[in-house]
Amino acid sequence: MNTSKLLTVMIGLQVLTLAGQYLGQPSVVAPAMAQMPDAGAQRAQIIEELKGIRTDLKALTATNAATASRVDKMAVLLDSGTLQVKSVSPDDNRKHPGK
């Protein structure tokens, strides 16, 4: 009895498979819609991104130059030997929080 039910199900599935192949694409699956890439638009987008990267690099270079000049000033100060360090005790800091 189980064999006949299984055989019936298998035959039914094969009929559906053959009907689907004969009738073409089933309406359940949407056809793939391919688009041709627009090379000009892609290149324009790449150029715009590169311009943005260039701007960011210029800003970073300017920041690095400013940092380098500060480090140079600190090196000159340390080399001169005139550096003075003043420490504040925690009690003084509580009395004068603005300083």
DRENLOVO-585624 format. One record per residue: residue number from 1; x negated, y negated, z of N, C-alpha, C in turn; residue in three letters. Coordinates in nm, 2 decimals. Layout:
N
REC  gudo      nX      nY      nZ     caX     caY     caZ      cX      cY      cZ  finu
REC   NUM       X       Y       Z       X       Y       Z       X       Y       Z   ALA
...
end
This chain:
99
REC  gudo      nX      nY      nZ     caX     caY     caZ      cX      cY      cZ  finu
REC     1   -0.08    0.12    0.00    0.00    0.00    0.00   -0.09   -0.13    0.00   MET
REC     2   -0.19   -0.13    0.08   -0.28   -0.24    0.08   -0.35   -0.26   -0.05   ASN
REC     3   -0.38   -0.15   -0.12   -0.46   -0.15   -0.24   -0.37   -0.21   -0.35   THR
REC     4   -0.24   -0.18   -0.35   -0.15   -0.24   -0.45   -0.13   -0.39   -0.43   SER
REC     5   -0.12   -0.43   -0.31   -0.11   -0.58   -0.28   -0.24   -0.65   -0.32   LYS
REC     6   -0.35   -0.59   -0.29   -0.48   -0.65   -0.33   -0.50   -0.66   -0.48   LEU
REC     7   -0.45   -0.55   -0.55   -0.46   -0.55   -0.69   -0.37   -0.65   -0.75   LEU
REC     8   -0.25   -0.67   -0.70   -0.16   -0.77   -0.75   -0.21   -0.92   -0.73   THR
REC     9   -0.28   -0.94   -0.61   -0.33   -1.07   -0.59   -0.45   -1.10   -0.68   VAL
REC    10   -0.53   -1.00   -0.71   -0.65   -1.01   -0.80   -0.60   -1.04   -0.94   MET
REC    11   -0.50   -0.97   -0.99   -0.44   -0.99   -1.12   -0.38   -1.13   -1.13   ILE
REC    12   -0.31   -1.17   -1.03   -0.25   -1.31   -1.03   -0.36   -1.42   -1.04   GLY
REC    13   -0.47   -1.40   -0.96   -0.58   -1.50   -0.97   -0.65   -1.50   -1.11   LEU
REC    14   -0.66   -1.38   -1.17   -0.72   -1.37   -1.30   -0.63   -1.44   -1.40   GLN
REC    15   -0.50   -1.42   -1.39   -0.41   -1.49   -1.48   -0.42   -1.64   -1.47   VAL
REC    16   -0.42   -1.69   -1.34   -0.44   -1.83   -1.32   -0.57   -1.88   -1.38   LEU
REC    17   -0.68   -1.81   -1.36   -0.80   -1.85   -1.42   -0.80   -1.86   -1.57   THR
REC    18   -0.74   -1.76   -1.63   -0.73   -1.76   -1.78   -0.64   -1.87   -1.83   LEU
REC    19   -0.53   -1.89   -1.76   -0.44   -2.00   -1.80   -0.51   -2.13   -1.79   ALA
REC    20   -0.59   -2.15   -1.68   -0.66   -2.28   -1.66   -0.76   -2.30   -1.77   GLY
REC    21   -0.83   -2.19   -1.81   -0.93   -2.21   -1.92   -0.86   -2.23   -2.06   GLN
REC    22   -0.75   -2.17   -2.08   -0.68   -2.18   -2.20   -0.61   -2.32   -2.22   TYR
REC    23   -0.56   -2.37   -2.11   -0.49   -2.50   -2.11   -0.58   -2.62   -2.10   LEU
REC    24   -0.71   -2.60   -2.07   -0.80   -2.71   -2.05   -0.82   -2.74   -1.91   GLY
REC    25   -0.86   -2.87   -1.88   -0.89   -2.91   -1.75   -0.76   -2.92   -1.67   GLN
REC    26   -0.76   -2.87   -1.55   -0.64   -2.89   -1.46   -0.62   -3.03   -1.42   PRO
REC    27   -0.50   -3.07   -1.40   -0.47   -3.21   -1.37   -0.51   -3.25   -1.23   SER
REC    28   -0.55   -3.15   -1.14   -0.59   -3.18   -1.01   -0.73   -3.25   -1.00   VAL
REC    29   -0.82   -3.21   -1.09   -0.95   -3.26   -1.09   -0.96   -3.38   -1.19   VAL
REC    30   -1.00   -3.49   -1.14   -1.01   -3.61   -1.23   -1.14   -3.60   -1.32   ALA
REC    31   -1.13   -3.64   -1.44   -1.25   -3.63   -1.53   -1.35   -3.73   -1.48   PRO
REC    32   -1.48   -3.70   -1.50   -1.59   -3.79   -1.47   -1.60   -3.90   -1.57   ALA
REC    33   -1.61   -4.02   -1.52   -1.62   -4.13   -1.61   -1.76   -4.19   -1.60   MET
REC    34   -1.85   -4.16   -1.69   -1.99   -4.21   -1.69   -1.99   -4.35   -1.75   ALA
REC    35   -2.08   -4.43   -1.70   -2.10   -4.56   -1.75   -2.25   -4.57   -1.80   GLN
REC    36   -2.26   -4.65   -1.91   -2.40   -4.67   -1.96   -2.46   -4.78   -1.87   MET
REC    37   -2.59   -4.76   -1.82   -2.65   -4.86   -1.74   -2.69   -4.98   -1.82   PRO
REC    38   -2.67   -5.09   -1.75   -2.71   -5.22   -1.82   -2.85   -5.26   -1.78   ASP
REC    39   -2.94   -5.23   -1.86   -3.08   -5.25   -1.83   -3.12   -5.39   -1.80   ALA
REC    40   -3.05   -5.48   -1.88   -3.08   -5.63   -1.86   -3.04   -5.67   -1.72   GLY
REC    41   -2.92   -5.63   -1.67   -2.87   -5.67   -1.54   -2.96   -5.60   -1.43   ALA
REC    42   -3.00   -5.48   -1.46   -3.09   -5.42   -1.36   -3.22   -5.49   -1.35   GLN
REC    43   -3.28   -5.53   -1.46   -3.41   -5.61   -1.45   -3.39   -5.74   -1.39   ARG
REC    44   -3.27   -5.81   -1.41   -3.25   -5.94   -1.35   -3.24   -5.92   -1.20   ALA
REC    45   -3.17   -5.81   -1.16   -3.16   -5.79   -1.01   -3.30   -5.76   -0.95   GLN
REC    46   -3.38   -5.68   -1.02   -3.51   -5.65   -0.97   -3.59   -5.78   -0.96   ILE
REC    47   -3.58   -5.87   -1.06   -3.66   -6.00   -1.06   -3.61   -6.08   -0.94   ILE
REC    48   -3.48   -6.09   -0.91   -3.43   -6.17   -0.80   -3.48   -6.11   -0.67   GLU
REC    49   -3.48   -5.98   -0.65   -3.53   -5.92   -0.53   -3.68   -5.95   -0.51   GLU
REC    50   -3.76   -5.95   -0.62   -3.90   -5.97   -0.62   -3.93   -6.12   -0.58   LEU
REC    51   -3.84   -6.21   -0.63   -3.85   -6.35   -0.59   -3.83   -6.37   -0.44   LYS
REC    52   -3.73   -6.30   -0.39   -3.70   -6.30   -0.25   -3.82   -6.25   -0.16   GLY
REC    53   -3.88   -6.14   -0.21   -3.99   -6.08   -0.14   -4.11   -6.18   -0.15   ILE
REC    54   -4.13   -6.25   -0.26   -4.24   -6.34   -0.27   -4.22   -6.46   -0.18   ARG
REC    55   -4.10   -6.51   -0.16   -4.07   -6.62   -0.07   -4.10   -6.57    0.07   THR
REC    56   -4.06   -6.45    0.11   -4.08   -6.40    0.24   -4.23   -6.39    0.27   ASP
REC    57   -4.31   -6.34    0.17   -4.45   -6.33    0.18   -4.52   -6.46    0.20   LEU
REC    58   -4.47   -6.57    0.13   -4.53   -6.70    0.14   -4.51   -6.75    0.29   LYS
REC    59   -4.39   -6.73    0.34   -4.36   -6.77    0.47   -4.44   -6.70    0.57   ALA
REC    60   -4.46   -6.57    0.55   -4.55   -6.49    0.64   -4.69   -6.53    0.63   LEU
REC    61   -4.74   -6.57    0.52   -4.88   -6.61    0.50   -4.90   -6.75    0.58   THR
REC    62   -4.80   -6.83    0.57   -4.81   -6.96    0.64   -4.81   -6.94    0.79   ALA
REC    63   -4.73   -6.84    0.83   -4.72   -6.81    0.98   -4.86   -6.75    1.02   THR
REC    64   -4.91   -6.67    0.94   -5.04   -6.61    0.97   -5.15   -6.71    0.98   ASN
REC    65   -5.15   -6.81    0.89   -5.24   -6.92    0.89   -5.23   -7.00    1.02   ALA
REC    66   -5.11   -7.03    1.06   -5.09   -7.10    1.18   -5.14   -7.02    1.30   ALA
REC    67   -5.11   -6.90    1.30   -5.16   -6.81    1.41   -5.31   -6.80    1.41   THR
REC    68   -5.37   -6.79    1.29   -5.52   -6.79    1.28   -5.58   -6.92    1.34   ALA
REC    69   -5.52   -7.03    1.31   -5.58   -7.16    1.36   -5.56   -7.17    1.51   SER
REC    70   -5.46   -7.11    1.56   -5.44   -7.11    1.71   -5.55   -7.03    1.77   ARG
REC    71   -5.57   -6.91    1.71   -5.67   -6.82    1.77   -5.81   -6.89    1.76   VAL
REC    72   -5.84   -6.96    1.65   -5.97   -7.03    1.64   -5.98   -7.13    1.74   ASP
REC    73   -5.87   -7.21    1.77   -5.88   -7.31    1.88   -5.91   -7.25    2.01   LYS
REC    74   -5.84   -7.13    2.04   -5.87   -7.06    2.17   -6.01   -7.01    2.17   MET
REC    75   -6.07   -6.96    2.06   -6.20   -6.91    2.06   -6.30   -7.03    2.09   ALA
REC    76   -6.28   -7.15    2.03   -6.36   -7.26    2.06   -6.35   -7.30    2.20   VAL
REC    77   -6.23   -7.30    2.26   -6.22   -7.34    2.40   -6.29   -7.24    2.49   LEU
REC    78   -6.28   -7.11    2.46   -6.35   -7.01    2.54   -6.50   -7.02    2.53   LEU
REC    79   -6.54   -7.05    2.41   -6.69   -7.06    2.38   -6.75   -7.18    2.45   ASP
REC    80   -6.67   -7.29    2.47   -6.72   -7.41    2.52   -6.75   -7.40    2.67   SER
REC    81   -6.68   -7.31    2.74   -6.70   -7.28    2.88   -6.63   -7.38    2.97   GLY
REC    82   -6.54   -7.46    2.92   -6.47   -7.56    3.00   -6.33   -7.52    3.03   THR
REC    83   -6.30   -7.39    3.03   -6.17   -7.34    3.06   -6.14   -7.34    3.21   LEU
REC    84   -6.03   -7.40    3.25   -5.99   -7.40    3.39   -5.86   -7.33    3.41   GLN
REC    85   -5.85   -7.24    3.51   -5.73   -7.17    3.53   -5.68   -7.21    3.67   VAL
REC    86   -5.55   -7.25    3.67   -5.48   -7.29    3.80   -5.38   -7.18    3.82   LYS
REC    87   -5.38   -7.13    3.95   -5.28   -7.03    3.98   -5.18   -7.09    4.08   SER
REC    88   -5.06   -7.05    4.07   -4.95   -7.10    4.16   -4.90   -6.98    4.24   VAL
REC    89   -4.90   -7.00    4.37   -4.85   -6.90    4.46   -4.69   -6.88    4.44   SER
REC    90   -4.64   -6.77    4.47   -4.50   -6.75    4.45   -4.41   -6.84    4.53   PRO
REC    91   -4.46   -6.88    4.65   -4.39   -6.97    4.73   -4.38   -7.11    4.67   ASP
REC    92   -4.49   -7.16    4.61   -4.49   -7.29    4.54   -4.39   -7.29    4.42   ASP
REC    93   -4.39   -7.17    4.36   -4.30   -7.16    4.24   -4.15   -7.17    4.28   ASN
REC    94   -4.12   -7.12    4.39   -3.98   -7.13    4.44   -3.94   -7.27    4.48   ARG
REC    95   -4.04   -7.34    4.53   -4.01   -7.48    4.58   -4.00   -7.57    4.46   LYS
REC    96   -4.08   -7.55    4.35   -4.08   -7.63    4.23   -4.05   -7.55    4.11   HIS
REC    97   -3.92   -7.51    4.09   -3.90   -7.42    3.97   -3.92   -7.48    3.84   PRO
REC    98   -3.92   -7.61    3.83   -3.93   -7.68    3.70   -4.07   -7.69    3.65   GLY
REC    99   -4.17   -7.67    3.74   -4.31   -7.68    3.70   -4.37   -7.56    3.65   LYS
end
